[in-house]
Amino acid sequence: MPAYPSRVAATDHQIRLRVTLHADLRKYLPRRDSGSRALGLPPGSTVADLLRELGISESEIVTVGINGELAQRDAVLNDNDDVAMFSPMEGG
Protein backbone atom coordinates (compact mmCIF):
# COMPACT_ATOMS: atom_id res chain seq x y z
CA MET A 1 0.00 0.00 0.00
CA PRO A 2 1.48 3.39 -0.91
CA ALA A 3 2.14 5.78 1.95
CA TYR A 4 0.87 9.33 1.64
CA PRO A 5 2.34 12.34 3.37
CA SER A 6 0.85 13.06 6.75
CA ARG A 7 0.74 16.38 8.54
CA VAL A 8 2.75 14.52 11.17
CA ALA A 9 6.11 13.43 9.77
CA ALA A 10 6.90 9.74 10.33
CA THR A 11 9.81 9.03 12.66
CA ASP A 12 11.09 6.11 14.70
CA HIS A 13 9.10 7.53 17.63
CA GLN A 14 5.71 6.98 16.03
CA ILE A 15 3.16 4.25 15.72
CA ARG A 16 2.27 3.18 12.19
CA LEU A 17 -1.39 2.75 11.25
CA ARG A 18 -3.36 1.58 8.25
CA VAL A 19 -6.50 3.70 7.96
CA THR A 20 -9.41 2.90 5.66
CA LEU A 21 -12.21 5.41 5.16
CA HIS A 22 -15.48 4.25 3.66
CA ALA A 23 -18.26 5.99 1.75
CA ASP A 24 -18.36 9.80 2.06
CA LEU A 25 -15.47 9.84 4.55
CA ARG A 26 -13.13 9.28 1.58
CA LYS A 27 -13.36 13.02 0.96
CA TYR A 28 -10.78 13.38 3.76
CA LEU A 29 -8.14 11.48 1.76
CA PRO A 30 -5.99 12.66 -1.15
CA ARG A 31 -7.89 12.57 -4.47
CA ARG A 32 -5.97 9.68 -5.98
CA ASP A 33 -6.34 7.58 -2.84
CA SER A 34 -8.46 4.43 -3.02
CA GLY A 35 -9.78 4.69 0.55
CA SER A 36 -6.76 3.45 2.51
CA ARG A 37 -3.60 5.12 3.65
CA ALA A 38 -0.70 4.50 5.98
CA LEU A 39 0.32 7.17 8.45
CA GLY A 40 2.27 7.68 11.63
CA LEU A 41 1.15 9.25 14.89
CA PRO A 42 2.90 9.78 18.23
CA PRO A 43 2.65 6.91 20.75
CA GLY A 44 -0.35 7.34 23.03
CA SER A 45 -2.49 8.87 20.26
CA THR A 46 -6.22 8.19 20.41
CA VAL A 47 -8.92 7.79 17.79
CA ALA A 48 -9.81 11.46 18.43
CA ASP A 49 -6.21 12.43 17.59
CA LEU A 50 -6.41 10.40 14.37
CA LEU A 51 -9.69 12.08 13.39
CA ARG A 52 -8.08 15.50 13.94
CA GLU A 53 -5.05 14.43 11.87
CA LEU A 54 -7.37 13.48 9.00
CA GLY A 55 -9.29 16.76 9.30
CA ILE A 56 -12.52 15.09 10.44
CA SER A 57 -14.56 17.38 12.68
CA GLU A 58 -15.44 16.36 16.23
CA SER A 59 -19.07 16.92 15.28
CA GLU A 60 -18.93 14.38 12.42
CA ILE A 61 -20.67 11.10 13.28
CA VAL A 62 -18.15 8.33 12.62
CA THR A 63 -18.16 4.65 13.52
CA VAL A 64 -14.61 3.43 14.13
CA GLY A 65 -13.23 -0.07 14.22
CA ILE A 66 -9.74 -1.00 15.35
CA ASN A 67 -8.58 -4.43 14.20
CA GLY A 68 -12.22 -5.44 13.63
CA GLU A 69 -13.53 -4.27 17.02
CA LEU A 70 -15.71 -1.19 17.61
CA ALA A 71 -13.82 1.63 19.28
CA GLN A 72 -14.64 4.94 20.94
CA ARG A 73 -12.85 8.24 20.32
CA ASP A 74 -10.83 7.87 23.52
CA ALA A 75 -9.40 4.47 22.48
CA VAL A 76 -5.59 4.47 22.41
CA LEU A 77 -4.04 3.38 19.12
CA ASN A 78 -1.16 0.91 18.91
CA ASP A 79 1.56 0.25 16.36
CA ASN A 80 0.28 -1.65 13.30
CA ASP A 81 -3.41 -1.12 14.13
CA ASP A 82 -5.82 -1.43 11.22
CA VAL A 83 -8.42 1.34 11.61
CA ALA A 84 -11.65 1.43 9.58
CA MET A 85 -14.07 4.36 9.64
CA PHE A 86 -17.66 4.48 8.46
CA SER A 87 -20.27 7.23 8.36
CA PRO A 88 -23.97 6.56 9.00
CA MET A 89 -25.78 5.03 6.05
CA GLU A 90 -29.00 6.46 4.71
CA GLY A 91 -31.50 5.02 2.32
CA GLY A 92 -34.53 2.90 2.15
Contact map, one row per residue, 1 for C-alpha under 8 A:
11100000000000000000000000000000000111000000000000000000000000000000000000000000000000000000
11110000000000000000000000000000000011000000000000000000000000000000000000000000000000000000
11111000000000000000000000000000000011100000000000000000000000000000000000000000000000000000
01111100000000000000000000000000000011100000000000000000000000000000000000000000000000000000
00111110100000000000000000000000000000100000000000000000000000000000000000000000000000000000
00011111110000000000000000000000000000110000000000001000000000000000000000000000000000000000
00001111100000000000000000000000000000000000000000001000000000000000000000000000000000000000
00000111110000000000000000000000000000011000000000001000000000000000000000000000000000000000
00001111111000000000000000000000000000010000000000000000000000000000000000000000000000000000
00000101111111000000000000000000000000111000000000000000000000000000000000000000000000000000
00000000111111000000000000000000000000010000000000000000000000000000000000000000000000000000
00000000011111000000000000000000000000000000000000000000000000000000000000000000000000000000
00000000011111100000000000000000000000000110000000000000000000000000000000000000000000000000
00000000011111110000000000000000000000011110000000000000000000000000000000000010000000000000
00000000000011111000000000000000000000011110000000000000000000000000000000000111000000000000
00000000000001111100000000000000000001111000000000000000000000000000000000000111100000000000
00000000000000111110000000000000000001111000000000000000000000000000000000000111111000000000
00000000000000011111000000000000000111100000000000000000000000000000000000000001111000000000
00000000000000001111100000000000000111100000000000000000000000000000000000000000011110000000
00000000000000000111110000000000001110000000000000000000000000000000000000000000011110000000
00000000000000000011111011000000001100000000000000000000000000000000000000000000000111000000
00000000000000000001111111000000001000000000000000000000000000000000000000000000000111100000
00000000000000000000111111000000000000000000000000000000000000000000000000000000000001100000
00000000000000000000011111100000000000000000000000000000000000000000000000000000000000100000
00000000000000000000111111110000000000000000000000000000000000000000000000000000000011100000
00000000000000000000111111111000001000000000000000000000000000000000000000000000000000000000
00000000000000000000000111111110000000000000000000000000000000000000000000000000000000000000
00000000000000000000000011111100000000000000000000000111000000000000000000000000000000000000
00000000000000000000000001111110101000000000000000000100000000000000000000000000000000000000
00000000000000000000000000111111100000000000000000000000000000000000000000000000000000000000
00000000000000000000000000101111100000000000000000000000000000000000000000000000000000000000
00000000000000000000000000000111110000000000000000000000000000000000000000000000000000000000
00000000000000000000000000001111111110000000000000000000000000000000000000000000000000000000
00000000000000000000000000000001111100000000000000000000000000000000000000000000000000000000
00000000000000000001110001001000111110000000000000000000000000000000000000000000000000000000
10000000000000000111100000000000111111000000000000000000000000000000000000000000000000000000
11110000000000000111000000000000101111100000000000000000000000000000000000000000000000000000
11110000000000011110000000000000000111110000000000000000000000000000000000000000000000000000
00111100010000011110000000000000000011111000000000000000000000000000000000000000000000000000
00000101111001111000000000000000000001111100000000000000000000000000000000000000000000000000
00000001010001111000000000000000000000111110100001000000000000000000000000000000000000000000
00000000000011100000000000000000000000011111100000000000000000000000000000000000000000000000
00000000000011100000000000000000000000001111100000000000000000000000000000001100000000000000
00000000000000000000000000000000000000000111110000000000000000000000000000011100000000000000
00000000000000000000000000000000000000001111111111000000000000000000000000011000000000000000
00000000000000000000000000000000000000000001111111000000000000000000000011111000000000000000
00000000000000000000000000000000000000000000111111100000000000000000000111111000000000000000
00000000000000000000000000000000000000000000111111110000010000000000000011000000000000000000
00000000000000000000000000000000000000000000111111111000000000000000000000000000000000000000
00000000000000000000000000000000000000001000111111111100000000000000000000000000000000000000
00000000000000000000000000000000000000000000001111111111110000000000000000000000000000000000
00000000000000000000000000000000000000000000000111111111110000000000000000000000000000000000
00000111000000000000000000000000000000000000000011111111000000000000000000000000000000000000
00000000000000000000000000011000000000000000000001111111000000000000000000000000000000000000
00000000000000000000000000010000000000000000000000111111100000000000000000000000000000000000
00000000000000000000000000010000000000000000000000111111110100000000000000000000000000000000
00000000000000000000000000000000000000000000000000110011111100000000000000000000000000000000
00000000000000000000000000000000000000000000000100110001111110000000000000000000000000000000
00000000000000000000000000000000000000000000000000000000111110000000000000000000000000000000
00000000000000000000000000000000000000000000000000000001111111000000000000000000000000000000
00000000000000000000000000000000000000000000000000000000011111100000000000000000000000110000
00000000000000000000000000000000000000000000000000000000000111110000000000000000000011110000
00000000000000000000000000000000000000000000000000000000000011111000011000000000000011110000
00000000000000000000000000000000000000000000000000000000000001111100011100000000001111000000
00000000000000000000000000000000000000000000000000000000000000111111111000000000001110000000
00000000000000000000000000000000000000000000000000000000000000011111111000000000111100000000
00000000000000000000000000000000000000000000000000000000000000001111100000000000111000000000
00000000000000000000000000000000000000000000000000000000000000001111110000000000010100000000
00000000000000000000000000000000000000000000000000000000000000001111111000000000000000000000
00000000000000000000000000000000000000000000000000000000000000111101111100000000000000000000
00000000000000000000000000000000000000000000000000000000000000111100111110100000000000000000
00000000000000000000000000000000000000000000001000000000000000010000011111100000000000000000
00000000000000000000000000000000000000000000011100000000000000000000001111100000000000000000
00000000000000000000000000000000000000000000011100000000000000000000000111110000000000000000
00000000000000000000000000000000000000000000011000000000000000000000001111111000000000000000
00000000000000000000000000000000000000000001111000000000000000000000000001111100000000000000
00000000000000000000000000000000000000000011111000000000000000000000000000111110100000000000
00000000000000111000000000000000000000000011000000000000000000000000000000011111100000000000
00000000000001111000000000000000000000000000000000000000000000000000000000001111100000000000
00000000000000111100000000000000000000000000000000000000000000000000000000000111110000000000
00000000000000011100000000000000000000000000000000000000000000000110000000001111111000000000
00000000000000001111000000000000000000000000000000000000000000000111000000000001111100000000
00000000000000001111000000000000000000000000000000000000000000011110000000000000111110000000
00000000000000000011110000000000000000000000000000000000000000011101000000000000011111000000
00000000000000000011110010000000000000000000000000000000000001111000000000000000001111100000
00000000000000000000111010000000000000000000000000000000000001110000000000000000000111110000
00000000000000000000011110000000000000000000000000000000000011100000000000000000000011111000
00000000000000000000000000000000000000000000000000000000000011100000000000000000000001111100
00000000000000000000000000000000000000000000000000000000000000000000000000000000000000111110
00000000000000000000000000000000000000000000000000000000000000000000000000000000000000011111
00000000000000000000000000000000000000000000000000000000000000000000000000000000000000001111
00000000000000000000000000000000000000000000000000000000000000000000000000000000000000000111
